[in-house]
Structures are given as C-alpha cells and as structure tokens.
Amino acid sequence: MVERGFTEGDWKLFRNKIADWQEAYIDRNNKEYIKLLSEDANPSEKFWGLEERIKEDTGVRVEMSRSKLIFNIISLINEGVISYEDLEEFSDELKETARFFLES
C-alpha cells in the first residue's frame, strides 16, 4: 500500500538505515572536528570555531514518525547526511516523491 509517496517497506527500510546514516555522518564530522582542532591557531580560536561548526551540523536529528518520513529524507539529503543515491533500495514512489521535493 502506498501512503503519502512511500510504502510500508520504505518505512521499515528507513528505520533500519537511519542509525547507520547518522553514525557515518557523525564520523565524517568528527574527523573534520579533529582536523579543525589540529590547526595551528590559538586554543580559543579553535574552540569557538568548533563550537560554531557544531551548531551548523544538525543534520542527523529526525523525528521518528511515519508521517515525517519524506520530510526526514529530504532534510537528510539537504543537510548532506545522505545523497539521493542512498535511496536506491527504496520504492519508486518514495524516490519520485523525494525527487519532486528536491527539484521544487
């Protein structure tokens, strides 16, 4: 059954994938934070630079609600957590809905 541009299988797949997507995104950010902290700069500059960067990196927060599935996926793509290619296993309905929102 297709509901709001996705299937029940899409919802189950999303629930299975979200933790790995979040971990990969956080791992990438952590490596960038280490690089930032390793720069040749004053400790306070590094600290405030890191604080600012962390404020910007909010891409992994999602409300786990079936009704927000499409909006979560669009947000994850827009924040760079995942790419459209990460939707390969999802239904054509979900991919078409995501593409519609991304192109609007």
Protein Blocks (a to p, Z undefined) as FASTA:
>chain_A
ZZehiafklmmmmmmmmmmmmmmmmmmmmmmmmmmmmpccdfklmmmmmmmmmmmmmmlg
ccddfklmmmmmmmmmmnomacfklmmmpcfklmmmmmmmmmZZ
